[in-house]
């Protein structure tokens, strides 16, 4: 028996709202998961309104997509990480402010591991103001390039660093902050990621620091321009959270960011991350 889902596109180049599947199916029904994965490949971001996916079912669903991250996140269910600016709920809350900038997860790994394959977020509490999550497709960003740019960018390599993204939030860091950022290794990736499928995407975001072999300012200007073009308003899906919503996205073909919200906001999202299995090449 197959599961038929309905997908309604949300933006010109990324995102779809999914209907026809419930929380139990995502956790236990192979045909439902297969249908969702096919839609994820097509749309990059899938929105499930009013799903009320229990943490245990969220982890079960994620495990059907691959190995999951068990990073400690102050939650009793293993595999769930609390996204909150409340230090009582997440001791890394200050670091999460960097998520207010456009980024792709996993571009500065500790041990050279591939970027995360996918991320699932579910809303437990939402902000009274702000806190939306925005998404833009990096496959579409590459496809929109002219032939000359595609040829020009094919051989470019970019250095990514934690420092580059953190400086957007803390432009005047203390020596201790700077030392902590620089303790994380930088990574050098192609600007254009040629995936196993043959599709190509741009590897851009706040973590993209400089272009190898290019004047520093010129390279940063290029990276900024490409990110701006990838995230033009008509290319972005801005998700306004309601309690019970779940969103999953293909981290390898999407950049995302959170809209700022107050540090004392009750906003709490539950995140489960699926490890990647494809290096950037």
FILOTOR-557762 format. One record per atom (N, C-alpha, C): residue in three letters; x, y, z. Coordinates in pm, whole numbers, padded with zeros to 5 digits, always signed. Layout:
! FILOTOR-557762
alaXYZ
...
END
This chain:
! FILOTOR-557762
unk+00085-00120+00000
unk+00000+00000+00000
unk+00088+00125+00000
unk+00058+00220-00087
unk+00135+00343-00095
unk+00062+00455-00022
unk+00141+00551+00024
unk+00085+00669+00089
unk+00090+00785-00008
unk-00023+00850-00030
unk-00028+00966-00119
unk-00030+01092-00035
unk+00067+01178-00059
unk+00071+01305+00012
unk+00048+01418-00088
unk+00003+01531-00036
unk-00021+01650-00119
unk+00080+01756-00080
unk+00149+01812-00179
unk+00250+01915-00155
unk+00208+02044-00225
unk+00198+02151-00148
unk+00164+02282-00202
unk+00287+02372-00195
unk+00343+02413-00310
unk+00464+02495-00307
unk+00443+02624-00228
unk+00549+02668-00159
unk+00541+02785-00071
unk+00618+02905-00124
unk+00722+02884-00201
unk+00801+02993-00259
unk+00842+02953-00400
unk+00898+03047-00472
unk+00928+03021-00612
unk+01026+02906-00632
unk+01123+02893-00541
unk+01228+02795-00564
unk+01253+02700-00448
unk+01177+02711-00339
unk+01202+02624-00225
unk+01076+02612-00140
unk+01055+02494-00083
unk+00952+02477+00018
unk+00817+02429-00033
unk+00754+02343+00048
unk+00618+02298+00019
unk+00550+02260+00151
unk+00421+02286+00159
unk+00343+02239+00274
unk+00287+02102+00240
unk+00302+02009+00334
unk+00265+01870+00311
unk+00137+01837+00388
unk+00046+01769+00321
unk-00074+01717+00385
unk-00090+01570+00344
unk-00165+01496+00427
unk-00192+01357+00394
unk-00107+01258+00471
unk-00033+01306+00571
unk+00048+01217+00654
unk+00041+01266+00798
unk+00036+01172+00893
unk+00029+01212+01033
unk+00156+01171+01107
unk+00162+01206+01236
unk+00283+01184+01315
unk+00317+01036+01326
unk+00217+00951+01346
unk+00243+00808+01359
unk+00299+00749+01231
unk+00249+00796+01117
unk+00300+00746+00989
unk+00446+00783+00968
unk+00481+00904+01005
unk+00621+00945+00990
unk+00714+00858+01073
unk+00667+00815+01188
unk+00751+00735+01277
unk+00755+00587+01238
unk+00647+00536+01175
unk+00636+00390+01162
unk+00602+00338+01022
unk+00565+00425+00929
unk+00515+00380+00798
unk+00621+00403+00690
unk+00676+00294+00637
unk+00782+00304+00536
unk+00735+00377+00411
unk+00611+00352+00368
unk+00565+00415+00244
unk+00546+00565+00263
unk+00502+00605+00382
unk+00487+00748+00409
unk+00623+00816+00409
unk+00722+00754+00471
unk+00857+00811+00475
unk+00915+00821+00334
unk+00891+00718+00252
unk+00940+00722+00114
unk+00879+00838+00036
unk+00750+00862+00056
unk+00683+00972-00012
unk+00738+01107+00035
unk+00764+01119+00166
unk+00819+01242+00220
unk+00960+01268+00167
unk+01041+01163+00160
unk+01178+01179+00109
unk+01179+01222-00037
unk+01088+01169-00114
unk+01077+01209-00255
unk+01040+01357-00266
unk+00948+01400-00181
unk+00909+01542-00180
unk+01022+01630-00130
unk+01098+01583-00031
unk+01210+01661+00021
unk+01314+01683-00087
unk+01339+01582-00167
unk+01435+01595-00277
unk+01388+01699-00377
unk+01258+01709-00398
unk+01204+01804-00496
unk+01197+01946-00442
unk+01154+01962-00319
unk+01124+02095-00266
unk+01228+02150-00167
unk+01313+02066-00111
unk+01418+02113-00022
unk+01374+02138+00121
unk+01252+02190+00139
unk+01196+02220+00271
unk+01051+02173+00272
unk+01014+02098+00376
unk+00876+02051+00389
unk+00818+02100+00521
unk+00698+02154+00515
unk+00629+02209+00631
unk+00507+02121+00662
unk+00499+02076+00788
unk+00384+01999+00836
unk+00315+02083+00942
unk+00203+02140+00907
unk+00128+02224+01001
unk+00051+02140+01101
unk+00052+02185+01228
unk-00032+02125+01331
unk-00010+01974+01343
unk+00115+01930+01326
unk+00145+01786+01328
unk+00154+01732+01471
unk+00204+01814+01562
unk+00223+01774+01702
unk+00301+01642+01710
unk+00418+01645+01653
unk+00507+01528+01648
unk+00576+01511+01784
unk+00545+01404+01854
unk+00606+01378+01984
unk+00757+01360+01968
unk+00836+01400+02067
unk+00982+01385+02055
unk+01026+01244+02018
unk+00962+01143+02078
unk+00999+01005+02047
unk+00971+00972+01900
unk+00860+01022+01846
unk+00829+00997+01706
unk+00921+01077+01614
unk+00960+01195+01657
unk+01054+01274+01578
unk+01186+01200+01562
unk+01236+01144+01671
unk+01361+01068+01665
unk+01344+00943+01579
unk+01230+00875+01593
unk+01205+00755+01513
unk+01201+00789+01364
unk+01136+00899+01330
unk+01132+00944+01191
unk+01273+00975+01140
unk+01350+01049+01220
unk+01485+01087+01178
unk+01572+00965+01155
unk+01556+00863+01238
unk+01638+00742+01224
unk+01610+00669+01093
unk+01493+00691+01037
unk+01461+00630+00907
unk+01536+00699+00793
unk+01590+00819+00823
unk+01663+00893+00721
unk+01813+00870+00730
unk+01860+00819+00844
unk+02003+00796+00861
unk+02043+00800+01007
unk+02173+00798+01033
unk+02223+00809+01170
unk+02197+00949+01222
unk+02164+00960+01351
unk+02130+01091+01405
unk+02231+01137+01509
unk+02235+01268+01528
unk+02324+01332+01623
unk+02262+01322+01763
unk+02343+01281+01860
unk+02296+01273+01998
unk+02359+01382+02084
unk+02388+01497+02023
unk+02444+01610+02097
unk+02356+01643+02217
unk+02421+01663+02331
unk+02346+01691+02453
unk+02267+01820+02437
unk+02137+01813+02466
unk+02054+01930+02446
unk+01952+01955+02554
unk+01980+01910+02677
unk+01891+01938+02790
unk+01750+01885+02766
unk+01738+01767+02705
unk+01606+01709+02683
unk+01611+01562+02721
unk+01506+01510+02785
unk+01509+01370+02830
unk+01511+01268+02716
unk+01467+01306+02597
unk+01468+01213+02484
unk+01599+01227+02408
unk+01675+01119+02402
unk+01804+01121+02333
unk+01782+01147+02184
unk+01860+01237+02129
unk+01844+01275+01989
unk+01767+01404+01970
unk+01718+01462+02079
unk+01647+01590+02075
unk+01736+01698+02136
unk+01748+01807+02064
unk+01826+01923+02109
unk+01732+02042+02121
unk+01731+02105+02237
unk+01642+02220+02258
unk+01703+02345+02195
unk+01630+02408+02106
unk+01670+02536+02048
unk+01597+02646+02124
unk+01670+02716+02208
unk+01611+02819+02294
unk+01720+02915+02337
unk+01684+03041+02356
unk+01779+03139+02409
unk+01778+03141+02562
unk+01696+03055+02622
unk+01689+03043+02767
unk+01805+02954+02814
unk+01897+03011+02891
unk+02015+02937+02936
unk+01976+02816+03021
unk+01861+02820+03086
unk+01818+02706+03166
unk+01779+02588+03077
unk+01738+02617+02954
unk+01699+02512+02861
unk+01813+02471+02769
unk+01909+02563+02749
unk+02021+02535+02659
unk+02141+02620+02703
unk+02244+02554+02753
unk+02361+02628+02802
unk+02441+02692+02690
unk+02413+02654+02564
unk+02480+02713+02447
unk+02394+02821+02383
unk+02303+02878+02460
unk+02208+02974+02405
unk+02277+03092+02336
unk+02387+03141+02392
unk+02455+03257+02333
unk+02506+03224+02193
unk+02553+03103+02174
unk+02603+03061+02043
unk+02492+03061+01939
unk+02369+03032+01983
unk+02257+03022+01888
unk+02224+03154+01821
unk+02274+03265+01876
unk+02249+03394+01812
unk+02311+03400+01673
unk+02413+03320+01648
unk+02473+03316+01514
unk+02377+03258+01412
unk+02273+03188+01458
unk+02176+03132+01363
unk+02084+03240+01306
unk+02100+03364+01352
unk+02025+03474+01293
unk+02083+03515+01158
unk+02196+03455+01120
unk+02259+03480+00991
unk+02237+03358+00900
unk+02234+03383+00768
unk+02218+03275+00673
unk+02333+03175+00685
unk+02302+03046+00691
unk+02407+02946+00703
unk+02359+02809+00656
unk+02456+02726+00628
unk+02432+02583+00606
unk+02505+02509+00717
unk+02439+02417+00782
unk+02501+02345+00893
unk+02614+02255+00844
unk+02721+02248+00923
unk+02825+02149+00897
unk+02936+02190+00805
unk+02951+02320+00777
unk+03059+02364+00688
unk+03192+02380+00760
unk+03190+02377+00894
unk+03315+02385+00970
unk+03320+02269+01069
unk+03329+02146+01019
unk+03327+02029+01108
unk+03456+02017+01188
unk+03445+01950+01301
unk+03562+01929+01386
unk+03661+01829+01327
unk+03608+01728+01258
unk+03695+01619+01212
unk+03677+01589+01063
unk+03634+01688+00986
unk+03621+01669+00842
unk+03499+01592+00798
unk+03403+01571+00888
unk+03284+01495+00852
unk+03196+01574+00755
unk+03113+01505+00674
unk+03028+01573+00577
unk+02922+01659+00645
unk+02868+01757+00575
unk+02757+01836+00631
unk+02638+01747+00663
unk+02559+01794+00759
unk+02439+01719+00796
unk+02348+01699+00676
unk+02284+01583+00671
unk+02195+01549+00560
unk+02064+01625+00568
unk+02006+01627+00689
unk+01875+01690+00706
unk+01857+01731+00851
unk+01767+01826+00873
unk+01733+01871+01007
unk+01581+01875+01021
unk+01533+01832+01138
unk+01391+01837+01171
unk+01374+01930+01290
unk+01280+02024+01279
unk+01246+02114+01389
unk+01097+02106+01417
unk+01063+02100+01545
unk+00923+02102+01586
unk+00903+02209+01692
unk+00790+02279+01684
unk+00765+02392+01773
unk+00688+02349+01898
unk+00751+02374+02016
unk+00687+02351+02145
unk+00626+02481+02197
unk+00704+02590+02187
unk+00657+02723+02221
unk+00711+02819+02116
unk+00638+02927+02090
unk+00677+03020+01986
unk+00695+03160+02044
unk+00766+03243+01972
unk+00790+03380+02016
unk+00668+03467+01990
unk+00646+03563+02078
unk+00537+03659+02056
unk+00568+03747+01936
unk+00696+03772+01914
unk+00739+03853+01800
unk+00874+03801+01751
unk+00888+03786+01619
unk+01013+03734+01564
unk+01020+03583+01577
unk+01140+03529+01553
unk+01161+03386+01566
unk+01119+03303+01447
unk+01077+03367+01338
unk+01046+03291+01218
unk+01175+03226+01165
unk+01161+03122+01086
unk+01278+03060+01022
unk+01264+03075+00871
unk+01371+03122+00808
unk+01371+03145+00664
unk+01460+03043+00594
unk+01421+03008+00473
unk+01492+02908+00395
unk+01509+02956+00251
unk+01625+02924+00192
unk+01650+02956+00051
unk+01728+02841-00011
unk+01698+02808-00135
unk+01760+02693-00202
unk+01892+02727-00267
unk+01993+02645-00241
unk+02124+02669-00303
unk+02139+02595-00436
unk+02054+02495-00463
unk+02049+02439-00599
unk+01996+02546-00694
unk+01888+02608-00654
unk+01826+02711-00738
unk+01922+02829-00758
unk+02000+02860-00654
unk+02096+02970-00665
unk+02200+02940-00772
unk+02245+02816-00778
unk+02341+02779-00883
unk+02273+02781-01020
unk+02154+02722-01028
unk+02084+02714-01157
unk+02058+02851-01217
unk+02044+02954-01132
unk+02014+03089-01179
unk+02136+03161-01235
unk+02255+03105-01216
unk+02376+03168-01267
unk+02381+03161-01419
unk+02446+03260-01480
unk+02471+03255-01623
unk+02585+03159-01654
unk+02598+03120-01779
unk+02700+03024-01818
unk+02841+03073-01786
unk+02866+03202-01807
unk+03000+03256-01779
unk+03034+03243-01631
unk+02937+03274-01543
unk+02961+03262-01400
unk+02980+03117-01359
unk+02902+03028-01417
unk+02918+02887-01385
unk+03059+02839-01419
unk+03108+02884-01533
unk+03245+02845-01572
unk+03348+02910-01481
unk+03327+03037-01447
unk+03420+03111-01362
unk+03427+03053-01221
unk+03313+03011-01167
unk+03307+02966-01028
unk+03345+02819-01011
unk+03353+02746-01122
unk+03373+02601-01114
unk+03499+02561-01039
unk+03604+02643-01047
unk+03731+02606-00985
unk+03759+02681-00855
unk+03668+02768-00812
unk+03694+02847-00692
unk+03674+02764-00565
unk+03761+02791-00467
unk+03752+02724-00338
unk+03741+02831-00229
unk+03666+02799-00126
unk+03631+02897-00023
unk+03668+02843+00115
unk+03728+02929+00197
unk+03759+02894+00336
unk+03640+02931+00423
unk+03595+02834+00503
unk+03482+02855+00595
unk+03534+02847+00738
unk+03482+02935+00824
unk+03528+02935+00963
unk+03416+02971+01059
unk+03428+02921+01180
unk+03337+02960+01287
unk+03352+03108+01317
unk+03474+03156+01312
unk+03499+03298+01342
unk+03422+03389+01248
unk+03416+03354+01120
unk+03347+03439+01023
unk+03201+03457+01060
unk+03135+03349+01101
unk+02992+03360+01136
unk+02972+03427+01271
unk+03059+03397+01366
unk+03042+03456+01499
unk+03070+03607+01500
unk+03161+03651+01415
unk+03190+03795+01409
unk+03070+03876+01360
unk+02979+03811+01290
unk+02857+03882+01247
unk+02772+03920+01368
unk+02783+03838+01472
unk+02703+03860+01594
unk+02783+03938+01698
unk+02912+03907+01706
unk+03001+03971+01805
unk+03119+04032+01729
unk+03102+04151+01672
unk+03207+04210+01590
unk+03333+04249+01666
unk+03321+04266+01798
unk+03436+04306+01880
unk+03456+04202+01991
unk+03507+04084+01956
unk+03514+03975+02054
unk+03624+03997+02159
unk+03607+03934+02271
unk+03712+03932+02372
unk+03822+03836+02326
unk+03940+03845+02382
unk+04046+03748+02347
unk+04002+03604+02372
unk+03924+03583+02479
unk+03878+03448+02510
unk+03781+03396+02403
unk+03689+03483+02359
unk+03596+03442+02253
unk+03671+03410+02125
unk+03766+03497+02091
unk+03843+03476+01968
unk+03920+03345+01973
unk+03981+03317+02087
unk+04055+03193+02102
unk+03964+03071+02088
unk+03844+03082+02143
unk+03749+02971+02135
unk+03704+02948+01991
unk+03676+03056+01920
unk+03637+03041+01780
unk+03750+02980+01698
unk+03871+03028+01720
unk+03984+02983+01638
unk+04031+02844+01674
unk+03982+02793+01788
unk+04015+02656+01824
unk+03944+02555+01732
unk+03836+02600+01670
unk+03766+02513+01575
unk+03835+02523+01440
unk+03868+02412+01377
unk+03941+02419+01250
unk+03860+02484+01139
unk+03929+02554+01049
unk+03864+02603+00929
unk+03851+02488+00830
unk+03764+02506+00732
unk+03746+02405+00627
unk+03746+02476+00492
unk+03802+02412+00393
unk+03805+02468+00258
unk+03721+02380+00166
unk+03621+02441+00102
unk+03528+02367+00017
unk+03520+02434-00121
unk+03482+02358-00222
unk+03451+02421-00351
unk+03333+02517-00335
unk+03335+02625-00409
unk+03220+02715-00409
unk+03099+02644-00469
unk+03124+02559-00568
unk+03018+02483-00634
unk+03030+02337-00592
unk+02926+02286-00528
unk+02921+02147-00483
unk+02855+02064-00593
unk+02930+01970-00651
unk+02874+01876-00748
unk+02834+01751-00672
unk+02703+01731-00658
unk+02652+01621-00578
unk+02658+01489-00655
unk+02642+01380-00582
unk+02645+01248-00645
unk+02538+01233-00752
unk+02429+01305-00735
unk+02320+01299-00832
unk+02354+01371-00962
unk+02461+01451-00960
unk+02496+01533-01075
unk+02447+01676-01063
unk+02353+01700-00971
unk+02305+01837-00948
unk+02414+01918-00879
unk+02407+02050-00897
unk+02508+02139-00840
unk+02441+02245-00754
unk+02510+02284-00647
unk+02460+02388-00558
unk+02575+02477-00516
unk+02541+02597-00468
unk+02641+02688-00414
unk+02659+02661-00265
unk+02784+02668-00220
unk+02814+02652-00078
unk+02846+02791-00023
unk+02744+02856+00031
unk+02755+02995+00077
unk+02693+03008+00216
unk+02716+03122+00279
unk+02660+03147+00411
unk+02752+03237+00491
unk+02711+03271+00612
unk+02789+03361+00697
unk+02925+03302+00732
unk+02937+03171+00728
unk+03062+03102+00760
unk+03163+03106+00646
unk+03120+03146+00527
unk+03211+03155+00411
unk+03296+03281+00427
unk+03424+03262+00454
unk+03510+03373+00496
unk+03585+03438+00382
unk+03647+03358+00296
unk+03730+03416+00190
unk+03748+03316+00077
unk+03781+03368-00040
unk+03804+03285-00158
unk+03953+03263-00174
unk+03994+03140-00185
unk+04135+03106-00199
unk+04193+03168-00325
unk+04307+03239-00310
unk+04376+03296-00425
unk+04318+03426-00477
unk+04216+03479-00409
unk+04153+03604-00451
unk+04180+03711-00346
unk+04192+03835-00390
unk+04204+03946-00296
unk+04095+03934-00190
unk+04132+03958-00064
unk+04041+03933+00048
unk+03909+04008+00032
unk+03917+04137+00007
unk+03794+04217-00005
unk+03714+04178-00128
unk+03783+04150-00237
unk+03714+04111-00360
unk+03641+03978-00340
unk+03709+03884-00274
unk+03648+03754-00250
unk+03528+03764-00158
unk+03541+03844-00053
unk+03428+03859+00040
unk+03311+03929-00027
unk+03341+04024-00115
unk+03234+04091-00189
unk+03160+03992-00278
unk+03234+03903-00343
unk+03172+03803-00428
unk+03084+03709-00346
unk+03135+03662-00233
unk+03057+03571-00149
unk+02931+03638-00096
unk+02944+03766-00059
unk+02827+03840-00014
unk+02724+03858-00123
unk+02771+03887-00244
unk+02680+03905-00357
unk+02605+03776-00389
unk+02677+03664-00388
unk+02613+03536-00419
unk+02510+03498-00313
unk+02542+03526-00187
unk+02446+03497-00080
unk+02323+03586-00093
unk+02345+03713-00127
unk+02232+03804-00145
unk+02143+03758-00259
unk+02204+03713-00367
unk+02127+03667-00482
unk+02049+03539-00449
unk+02112+03450-00372
unk+02046+03325-00335
unk+01926+03349-00244
unk+01931+03459-00167
unk+01830+03484-00064
unk+01742+03605-00096
unk+01727+03636-00225
unk+01634+03742-00263
unk+01494+03706-00213
unk+01416+03806-00172
unk+01288+03777-00107
unk+01197+03679-00180
unk+01192+03685-00312
unk+01102+03595-00383
unk+01154+03452-00391
unk+01279+03432-00343
unk+01337+03298-00341
unk+01332+03236-00201
unk+01275+03306-00106
unk+01280+03266+00034
unk+01142+03222+00083
unk+01140+03110+00157
unk+01020+03077+00234
unk+01045+03118+00378
unk+00958+03202+00432
unk+00965+03247+00571
unk+00856+03175+00649
unk+00899+03087+00738
unk+00801+03007+00812
unk+00765+03075+00943
unk+00636+03104+00960
unk+00583+03161+01083
unk+00535+03045+01171
unk+00605+03022+01278
unk+00580+02905+01360
unk+00449+02914+01439
unk+00380+02801+01446
unk+00270+02780+01540
unk+00303+02654+01619
unk+00255+02650+01743
unk+00280+02531+01825
unk+00227+02407+01754
unk+00311+02305+01744
unk+00272+02181+01676
unk+00325+02168+01536
unk+00381+02276+01480
unk+00440+02268+01346
unk+00569+02187+01348
unk+00595+02116+01239
unk+00724+02050+01216
unk+00774+02089+01077
unk+00903+02117+01067
unk+00966+02147+00939
unk+01089+02059+00925
unk+01108+02003+00808
unk+01229+01929+00776
unk+01291+01990+00652
unk+01424+02000+00650
unk+01488+02051+00529
unk+01613+01972+00494
unk+01644+01977+00364
unk+01764+01915+00308
unk+01879+02013+00328
unk+01960+01990+00429
unk+02067+02083+00463
unk+02171+02095+00352
unk+02181+01994+00265
unk+02283+01998+00161
unk+02245+02089+00044
unk+02119+02132+00040
unk+02076+02217-00071
unk+02000+02340-00028
unk+02015+02377+00100
unk+01937+02488+00156
unk+02023+02566+00255
unk+02010+02700+00253
unk+02060+02781+00364
unk+01939+02829+00444
unk+01962+02856+00571
unk+01851+02896+00657
unk+01899+02995+00762
unk+01804+03063+00824
unk+01835+03151+00937
unk+01709+03171+01018
unk+01729+03207+01145
unk+01617+03244+01233
unk+01607+03395+01239
unk+01485+03445+01238
unk+01465+03588+01262
unk+01490+03615+01410
unk+01556+03727+01444
unk+01584+03755+01585
unk+01458+03760+01670
unk+01474+03721+01795
unk+01365+03728+01892
unk+01425+03759+02029
unk+01340+03800+02123
unk+01389+03846+02252
unk+01455+03733+02332
unk+01566+03764+02401
unk+01635+03661+02479
unk+01546+03595+02585
unk+01448+03667+02638
unk+01360+03609+02739
unk+01233+03550+02679
unk+01232+03533+02547
unk+01117+03474+02479
unk+01100+03328+02521
unk+00975+03280+02528
unk+00954+03138+02559
unk+00983+03045+02441
unk+01016+03100+02325
unk+01035+03019+02204
unk+01123+02897+02232
unk+01070+02781+02197
unk+01145+02656+02213
unk+01111+02563+02098
unk+01213+02528+02021
unk+01198+02432+01914
unk+01280+02308+01948
unk+01233+02193+01906
unk+01306+02068+01928
unk+01369+02024+01797
unk+01500+02005+01801
unk+01576+01976+01679
unk+01632+01834+01682
unk+01620+01768+01570
unk+01689+01641+01549
unk+01765+01651+01418
unk+01892+01612+01423
unk+01980+01627+01307
unk+02022+01490+01255
unk+02016+01475+01123
unk+02057+01350+01057
unk+02197+01372+00998
unk+02290+01285+01035
unk+02427+01300+00986
unk+02431+01283+00834
unk+02525+01352+00772
unk+02543+01343+00628
unk+02632+01227+00589
unk+02625+01192+00462
unk+02709+01084+00410
unk+02773+01121+00277
unk+02771+01251+00244
unk+02829+01297+00117
unk+02915+01419+00140
unk+03046+01407+00124
unk+03135+01523+00140
unk+03109+01627+00031
unk+03146+01751+00060
unk+03136+01858-00040
unk+03251+01843-00138
unk+03220+01822-00264
unk+03322+01802-00368
unk+03285+01875-00494
END
